[in-house]
Amino acid sequence: MVCDYNYDPKTGQIRINCIGCVYGCNLEDSEICMARTIDKLIEIKKIAEIIFSESREYVYDKDVCKLLLEIALAVERIIRERIISITNVAVEGCDRCVSERYNFLKNILDQAKYDPVEAYKKLIRTTRHIRIRS
């Protein structure tokens, strides 16, 4: 079945079947593929190599897997510990900004699964604009 995967705990290798997938079969071209891979890494938590199989194989080595796993674990921790919550976003004396801040951070967290680099750039850009305004 499309997007099914096999994980070998001995080698730490995950092989994802992308034959017939409409979203593509590599992380660079498909945000959906990236998000599904991040979800799989959250589930497995220990990975050394990712292989996407289609007409050819796309192999991501240990260094790339390490970066992706860091992103997956960060997303999982933020969700598990409820770091993005109304109480953490609220600033004394500015109740009208709470929903805007909360929605912004929630969107950044969602985008981190699909395009982590763009989410990071958006977060840094917004932080810089807030510092300039203040």
MDTraj code that builds the backbone (N, CA, C; nanometers):
import mdtraj as md
import numpy as np

residues = "MET VAL CYS ASP TYR ASN TYR ASP PRO LYS THR GLY GLN ILE ARG ILE ASN CYS ILE GLY CYS VAL TYR GLY CYS ASN LEU GLU ASP SER GLU ILE CYS MET ALA ARG THR ILE ASP LYS LEU ILE GLU ILE LYS LYS ILE ALA GLU ILE ILE PHE SER GLU SER ARG GLU TYR VAL TYR ASP LYS ASP VAL CYS LYS LEU LEU LEU GLU ILE ALA LEU ALA VAL GLU ARG ILE ILE ARG GLU ARG ILE ILE SER ILE THR ASN VAL ALA VAL GLU GLY CYS ASP ARG CYS VAL SER GLU ARG TYR ASN PHE LEU LYS ASN ILE LEU ASP GLN ALA LYS TYR ASP PRO VAL GLU ALA TYR LYS LYS LEU ILE ARG THR THR ARG HIS ILE ARG ILE ARG SER".split()
xyz = np.array([
    [0.0841, -0.1187, 0.0000],
    [0.0000, 0.0000, 0.0000],
    [0.0886, 0.1251, 0.0000],
    [0.0411, 0.2303, -0.0597],
    [0.1174, 0.3539, -0.0727],
    [0.1455, 0.4137, 0.0649],
    [0.2681, 0.4595, 0.0838],
    [0.3155, 0.5255, 0.2050],
    [0.3259, 0.4318, 0.3255],
    [0.3087, 0.3029, 0.3059],
    [0.3373, 0.2085, 0.4134],
    [0.4876, 0.2014, 0.4312],
    [0.5291, 0.1619, 0.5491],
    [0.6719, 0.1552, 0.5731],
    [0.7088, 0.0305, 0.6502],
    [0.8325, -0.0091, 0.6337],
    [0.8909, -0.1183, 0.7101],
    [1.0093, -0.0622, 0.7860],
    [1.0163, -0.0983, 0.9136],
    [1.1261, -0.0510, 0.9972],
    [1.2068, -0.1709, 1.0443],
    [1.3373, -0.1634, 1.0253],
    [1.4281, -0.2678, 1.0718],
    [1.5013, -0.2146, 1.1947],
    [1.4656, -0.2618, 1.3136],
    [1.5286, -0.2091, 1.4353],
    [1.6776, -0.2408, 1.4469],
    [1.7222, -0.3472, 1.3812],
    [1.8647, -0.3836, 1.3879],
    [1.9517, -0.2816, 1.3161],
    [1.9084, -0.2404, 1.1970],
    [1.9870, -0.1448, 1.1186],
    [1.9409, -0.0019, 1.1398],
    [1.8196, 0.0167, 1.1946],
    [1.7649, 0.1511, 1.2116],
    [1.7170, 0.2096, 1.0806],
    [1.6870, 0.1227, 0.9857],
    [1.6491, 0.1662, 0.8510],
    [1.4971, 0.1603, 0.8353],
    [1.4426, 0.2659, 0.7778],
    [1.3001, 0.2692, 0.7461],
    [1.2874, 0.2777, 0.5941],
    [1.2065, 0.1883, 0.5385],
    [1.1830, 0.1844, 0.3933],
    [1.0362, 0.2182, 0.3703],
    [1.0125, 0.3273, 0.2952],
    [0.8772, 0.3758, 0.2709],
    [0.8402, 0.3471, 0.1262],
    [0.7258, 0.2822, 0.1070],
    [0.6775, 0.2483, -0.0265],
    [0.6068, 0.3690, -0.0869],
    [0.6621, 0.4238, -0.1928],
    [0.6037, 0.5417, -0.2568],
    [0.5517, 0.5123, -0.3969],
    [0.5421, 0.3854, -0.4317],
    [0.4923, 0.3482, -0.5645],
    [0.3449, 0.3856, -0.5735],
    [0.3124, 0.4738, -0.6672],
    [0.1757, 0.5193, -0.6870],
    [0.1363, 0.6376, -0.6007],
    [0.2269, 0.6922, -0.5240],
    [0.1953, 0.8060, -0.4380],
    [0.1821, 0.9335, -0.5212],
    [0.0766, 1.0075, -0.4998],
    [0.0539, 1.1304, -0.5760],
    [0.1332, 1.2483, -0.5219],
    [0.1898, 1.2345, -0.4017],
    [0.2614, 1.3446, -0.3383],
    [0.4094, 1.3476, -0.3711],
    [0.4607, 1.2471, -0.4363],
    [0.6031, 1.2426, -0.4653],
    [0.6734, 1.1462, -0.3727],
    [0.8046, 1.1402, -0.3887],
    [0.8770, 1.0405, -0.3097],
    [1.0095, 1.0933, -0.2570],
    [1.0171, 1.2230, -0.2336],
    [1.1358, 1.2745, -0.1645],
    [1.0975, 1.3961, -0.0814],
    [1.1805, 1.4248, 0.0152],
    [1.1505, 1.5304, 0.1116],
    [1.1631, 1.6699, 0.0517],
    [1.2490, 1.6853, -0.0458],
    [1.2736, 1.8183, -0.1024],
    [1.1564, 1.8705, -0.1830],
    [1.0827, 1.7807, -0.2479],
    [0.9780, 1.8232, -0.3394],
    [0.8372, 1.8195, -0.2808],
    [0.8189, 1.7501, -0.1707],
    [0.6845, 1.7294, -0.1209],
    [0.6733, 1.7603, 0.0283],
    [0.5917, 1.8604, 0.0604],
    [0.5671, 1.8941, 0.2005],
    [0.4865, 1.7843, 0.2698],
    [0.3972, 1.7211, 0.1970],
    [0.3176, 1.6118, 0.2525],
    [0.4082, 1.4952, 0.2901],
    [0.5022, 1.4654, 0.2025],
    [0.5994, 1.3586, 0.2288],
    [0.6821, 1.3919, 0.3533],
    [0.7216, 1.5166, 0.3666],
    [0.7981, 1.5605, 0.4837],
    [0.7161, 1.5425, 0.6112],
    [0.5914, 1.5866, 0.6095],
    [0.5064, 1.5769, 0.7285],
    [0.4815, 1.4314, 0.7674],
    [0.4566, 1.3467, 0.6695],
    [0.4346, 1.2048, 0.6998],
    [0.5612, 1.1403, 0.7549],
    [0.6757, 1.1806, 0.7032],
    [0.8024, 1.1270, 0.7527],
    [0.8258, 1.1712, 0.8964],
    [0.7989, 1.2974, 0.9263],
    [0.8125, 1.3480, 1.0633],
    [0.7200, 1.2690, 1.1561],
    [0.5974, 1.2426, 1.1129],
    [0.5043, 1.1634, 1.1944],
    [0.5581, 1.0224, 1.2198],
    [0.6172, 0.9628, 1.1180],
    [0.6748, 0.8287, 1.1341],
    [0.7927, 0.8314, 1.2317],
    [0.8726, 0.9375, 1.2252],
    [0.9868, 0.9497, 1.3158],
    [0.9416, 0.9720, 1.4597],
    [0.8326, 1.0444, 1.4791],
    [0.7764, 1.0622, 1.6131],
    [0.7343, 0.9262, 1.6683],
    [0.6799, 0.8435, 1.5821],
    [0.6351, 0.7109, 1.6232],
    [0.7533, 0.6174, 1.6539],
    [0.8563, 0.6183, 1.5703],
    [0.9678, 0.5237, 1.5831],
    [1.0740, 0.5727, 1.6811],
    [1.1149, 0.6972, 1.6687],
    [1.2119, 0.7651, 1.7566],
    [1.3572, 0.7200, 1.7442],
    [1.3861, 0.6227, 1.6634],
    [1.5238, 0.5767, 1.6500],
    [1.5451, 0.5382, 1.5044],
    [1.6278, 0.6139, 1.4353],
    [1.6409, 0.5934, 1.2915],
    [1.7830, 0.6227, 1.2472],
    [1.8311, 0.5484, 1.1509],
    [1.9650, 0.5709, 1.0977],
    [1.9621, 0.6024, 0.9487],
    [1.8577, 0.5539, 0.8796],
    [1.8513, 0.5749, 0.7350],
    [1.7057, 0.5680, 0.6906],
    [1.6695, 0.6555, 0.5964],
    [1.5356, 0.6561, 0.5395],
    [1.5494, 0.6286, 0.3906],
    [1.4687, 0.5367, 0.3393],
    [1.4700, 0.5046, 0.1971],
    [1.3277, 0.5179, 0.1443],
    [1.3096, 0.6025, 0.0440],
    [1.1827, 0.6157, -0.0254],
    [1.1934, 0.5350, -0.1544],
    [1.1050, 0.4376, -0.1722],
    [1.1094, 0.3492, -0.2890],
    [0.9996, 0.3848, -0.3871],
    [1.0407, 0.4111, -0.5103],
    [0.9471, 0.4314, -0.6194],
    [1.0106, 0.3646, -0.7400],
    [1.0209, 0.4334, -0.8529],
    [1.0913, 0.3767, -0.9672],
    [1.2416, 0.3732, -0.9399],
    [1.2844, 0.4596, -0.8515],
    [1.4212, 0.4567, -0.8006],
    [1.4148, 0.4821, -0.6506],
    [1.5252, 0.4631, -0.5836],
    [1.5262, 0.4811, -0.4389],
    [1.5944, 0.6119, -0.4016],
    [1.5307, 0.6840, -0.3108],
    [1.5878, 0.8057, -0.2547],
    [1.6326, 0.7712, -0.1132],
    [1.7633, 0.7822, -0.0886],
    [1.8199, 0.7411, 0.0393],
    [1.8668, 0.8647, 0.1151],
    [1.8247, 0.8743, 0.2409],
    [1.8685, 0.9815, 0.3293],
    [1.9532, 0.9189, 0.4391],
    [2.0752, 0.9673, 0.4521],
    [2.1718, 0.9052, 0.5427],
    [2.1531, 0.9486, 0.6879],
    [2.2463, 0.9060, 0.7702],
    [2.2375, 0.9271, 0.9147],
    [2.2323, 1.0751, 0.9539],
    [2.3084, 1.1605, 0.8850],
    [2.3101, 1.3028, 0.9199],
    [2.1746, 1.3688, 0.8963],
    [2.1133, 1.3398, 0.7823],
    [1.9820, 1.3953, 0.7518],
    [1.8783, 1.3391, 0.8491],
    [1.8878, 1.2104, 0.8758],
    [1.7942, 1.1462, 0.9696],
    [1.8052, 1.2074, 1.1086],
    [1.9269, 1.2400, 1.1485],
    [1.9472, 1.3014, 1.2798],
    [1.8769, 1.4368, 1.2876],
    [1.8900, 1.5180, 1.1829],
    [1.8221, 1.6481, 1.1796],
    [1.6703, 1.6315, 1.1812],
    [1.6199, 1.5396, 1.1005],
    [1.4755, 1.5164, 1.0953],
    [1.4234, 1.4645, 1.2288],
    [1.5013, 1.3783, 1.2930],
    [1.4603, 1.3251, 1.4228],
    [1.4576, 1.4349, 1.5291],
    [1.5532, 1.5271, 1.5233],
    [1.5524, 1.6410, 1.6164],
    [1.4259, 1.7246, 1.5980],
    [1.3875, 1.7482, 1.4737],
    [1.2650, 1.8236, 1.4459],
    [1.1443, 1.7477, 1.4989],
    [1.1391, 1.6181, 1.4717],
    [1.0264, 1.5355, 1.5167],
    [1.0150, 1.5345, 1.6687],
    [1.1269, 1.5185, 1.7361],
    [1.1248, 1.5148, 1.8822],
    [1.0889, 1.6506, 1.9420],
    [1.1327, 1.7580, 1.8774],
    [1.0967, 1.8919, 1.9248],
    [0.9463, 1.9155, 1.9114],
    [0.8914, 1.8779, 1.7975],
    [0.7466, 1.8923, 1.7762],
    [0.6708, 1.8091, 1.8787],
    [0.7154, 1.6857, 1.8990],
    [0.6491, 1.5984, 1.9956],
    [0.6551, 1.6569, 2.1372],
    [0.7702, 1.7089, 2.1749],
    [0.7859, 1.7654, 2.3098],
    [0.6969, 1.8879, 2.3287],
    [0.6905, 1.9738, 2.2291],
    [0.6059, 2.0933, 2.2375],
    [0.4602, 2.0535, 2.2548],
    [0.4181, 1.9504, 2.1841],
    [0.2795, 1.9042, 2.1949],
    [0.2566, 1.8353, 2.3296],
    [0.3464, 1.7442, 2.3670],
    [0.3298, 1.6652, 2.4893],
    [0.3297, 1.7521, 2.6153],
    [0.4213, 1.8485, 2.6211],
    [0.4325, 1.9334, 2.7395],
    [0.3430, 2.0564, 2.7335],
    [0.2659, 2.0672, 2.6281],
    [0.1739, 2.1800, 2.6086],
    [0.2460, 2.3142, 2.6248],
    [0.3584, 2.3253, 2.5609],
    [0.4364, 2.4496, 2.5675],
    [0.3594, 2.5635, 2.5019],
    [0.2912, 2.5333, 2.3926],
    [0.2075, 2.6342, 2.3294],
    [0.0681, 2.6213, 2.3903],
    [0.0413, 2.7049, 2.4871],
    [-0.0893, 2.7057, 2.5526],
    [-0.1280, 2.8502, 2.5807],
    [-0.2530, 2.8702, 2.6084],
    [-0.3030, 3.0058, 2.6350],
    [-0.2299, 3.0670, 2.7540],
    [-0.2049, 2.9888, 2.8579],
    [-0.1388, 3.0433, 2.9764],
    [0.0064, 3.0829, 2.9474],
    [0.0738, 3.0101, 2.8593],
    [0.2125, 3.0439, 2.8256],
    [0.2218, 3.1603, 2.7276],
    [0.1158, 3.1849, 2.6533],
    [0.1167, 3.2903, 2.5519],
    [0.0694, 3.4230, 2.6087],
    [-0.0103, 3.4182, 2.7122],
    [-0.0674, 3.5402, 2.7695],
    [0.0398, 3.6275, 2.8342],
    [0.0313, 3.7563, 2.8056],
    [0.1196, 3.8554, 2.8657],
    [0.0321, 3.9497, 2.9472],
    [0.0754, 3.9780, 3.0676],
    [-0.0039, 4.0625, 3.1555],
    [-0.0269, 4.1995, 3.0913],
    [-0.1521, 4.2410, 3.0879],
    [-0.1868, 4.3719, 3.0339],
    [-0.2170, 4.3718, 2.8852],
    [-0.2120, 4.2558, 2.8201],
    [-0.2393, 4.2511, 2.6758],
    [-0.3224, 4.1278, 2.6434],
    [-0.4447, 4.1259, 2.6945],
    [-0.5324, 4.0118, 2.6729],
    [-0.5840, 4.0029, 2.5293],
    [-0.5900, 4.1142, 2.4598],
    [-0.6443, 4.1119, 2.3242],
    [-0.5491, 4.0453, 2.2245],
    [-0.4218, 4.0322, 2.2606],
    [-0.3225, 3.9728, 2.1709],
    [-0.3083, 3.8215, 2.1882],
    [-0.3719, 3.7654, 2.2897],
    [-0.3510, 3.6240, 2.3232],
    [-0.3915, 3.5315, 2.2091],
    [-0.5096, 3.5492, 2.1544],
    [-0.5556, 3.4582, 2.0486],
    [-0.4684, 3.4693, 1.9241],
    [-0.4241, 3.5910, 1.8930],
    [-0.3366, 3.6097, 1.7767],
    [-0.2035, 3.5384, 1.7969],
    [-0.1441, 3.5540, 1.9144],
    [-0.0164, 3.4869, 1.9444],
    [-0.0319, 3.3355, 1.9442],
    [-0.1377, 3.2883, 2.0083],
    [-0.1617, 3.1446, 2.0166],
    [-0.1773, 3.0840, 1.8765],
    [-0.2594, 3.1469, 1.7933],
    [-0.2806, 3.0973, 1.6571],
    [-0.1521, 3.1016, 1.5754],
    [-0.0731, 3.2060, 1.5922],
    [0.0535, 3.2164, 1.5203],
    [0.1470, 3.1017, 1.5584],
    [0.1628, 3.0773, 1.6887],
    [0.2521, 2.9706, 1.7341],
    [0.1995, 2.8329, 1.6945],
    [0.0697, 2.8142, 1.6984],
    [0.0107, 2.6878, 1.6554],
    [0.0366, 2.6645, 1.5069],
    [0.0243, 2.7690, 1.4263],
    [0.0527, 2.7575, 1.2828],
    [0.1998, 2.7273, 1.2566],
    [0.2887, 2.7892, 1.3330],
    [0.4324, 2.7621, 1.3198],
    [0.4609, 2.6156, 1.3526],
    [0.3989, 2.5656, 1.4583],
    [0.4193, 2.4259, 1.4963],
    [0.3679, 2.3319, 1.3874],
    [0.2519, 2.3617, 1.3313],
    [0.1985, 2.2796, 1.2222],
    [0.2896, 2.2863, 1.0998],
    [0.3374, 2.4054, 1.0682],
    [0.4238, 2.4229, 0.9517],
    [0.5594, 2.3560, 0.9711],
    [0.6039, 2.3411, 1.0949],
    [0.7330, 2.2779, 1.1217],
    [0.7376, 2.1346, 1.0714],
    [0.6250, 2.0674, 1.0673],
    [0.6202, 1.9322, 1.0124],
    [0.6317, 1.9336, 0.8608],
    [0.5700, 2.0303, 0.7972],
    [0.5644, 2.0343, 0.6511],
    [0.6886, 2.0981, 0.5896],
    [0.7342, 2.2057, 0.6484],
    [0.8509, 2.2772, 0.5953],
    [0.9242, 2.3420, 0.7129],
    [1.0129, 2.2675, 0.7792],
    [1.0783, 2.3182, 0.8998],
    [1.1621, 2.4426, 0.8768],
    [1.2266, 2.4515, 0.7642],
    [1.3118, 2.5676, 0.7370],
    [1.2265, 2.6927, 0.7223],
    [1.1176, 2.6828, 0.6495],
    [1.0292, 2.7983, 0.6311],
    [0.9637, 2.8386, 0.7630],
    [0.9273, 2.7414, 0.8457],
    [0.8692, 2.7722, 0.9771],
    [0.9699, 2.8478, 1.0627],
    [1.0948, 2.8022, 1.0610],
    [1.2005, 2.8698, 1.1372],
    [1.2210, 3.0124, 1.0869],
    [1.2265, 3.0299, 0.9544],
    [1.2449, 3.1637, 0.8977],
    [1.1294, 3.2558, 0.9348],
    [1.0079, 3.2038, 0.9309],
    [0.8909, 3.2836, 0.9658],
    [0.8936, 3.3241, 1.1130],
    [0.9352, 3.2328, 1.1982],
    [0.9441, 3.2619, 1.3420],
    [1.0498, 3.3686, 1.3701],
    [1.1658, 3.3560, 1.3088],
    [1.2734, 3.4544, 1.3266],
    [1.2313, 3.5904, 1.2713],
    [1.1688, 3.5919, 1.1545],
    [1.1238, 3.7166, 1.0929],
    [1.0218, 3.7876, 1.1812],
    [0.9266, 3.7136, 1.2351],
    [0.8238, 3.7724, 1.3208],
    [0.8847, 3.8234, 1.4509],
    [0.9769, 3.7475, 1.5077],
    [1.0447, 3.7914, 1.6300],
    [1.1190, 3.9226, 1.6067],
    [1.1853, 3.9333, 1.4935],
    [1.2579, 4.0557, 1.4604],
    [1.1620, 4.1734, 1.4457],
    [1.0478, 4.1525, 1.3805],
    [0.9493, 4.2610, 1.3635],
    [0.8903, 4.3049, 1.4974],
    [0.8692, 4.2100, 1.5866],
    [0.8154, 4.2447, 1.7188],
    [0.9183, 4.3278, 1.7979],
    [1.0451, 4.2893, 1.7898],
    [1.1500, 4.3669, 1.8582],
    [1.1598, 4.5083, 1.8026],
    [1.1489, 4.5218, 1.6733],
    [1.1539, 4.6547, 1.6107],
    [1.0360, 4.7396, 1.6575],
    [0.9154, 4.6808, 1.6597],
    [0.7969, 4.7539, 1.7027],
    [0.8025, 4.7931, 1.8491],
    [0.8625, 4.7105, 1.9311],
    [0.8653, 4.7419, 2.0746],
    [0.9772, 4.8398, 2.1035],
])
top = md.Topology()
chain = top.add_chain()
for i, resn in enumerate(residues, 1):
    res = top.add_residue(resn, chain, resSeq=i)
    for name in ("N", "CA", "C"):
        top.add_atom(name, md.element.get_by_symbol(name[0]), res)
traj = md.Trajectory(xyz[None], top)
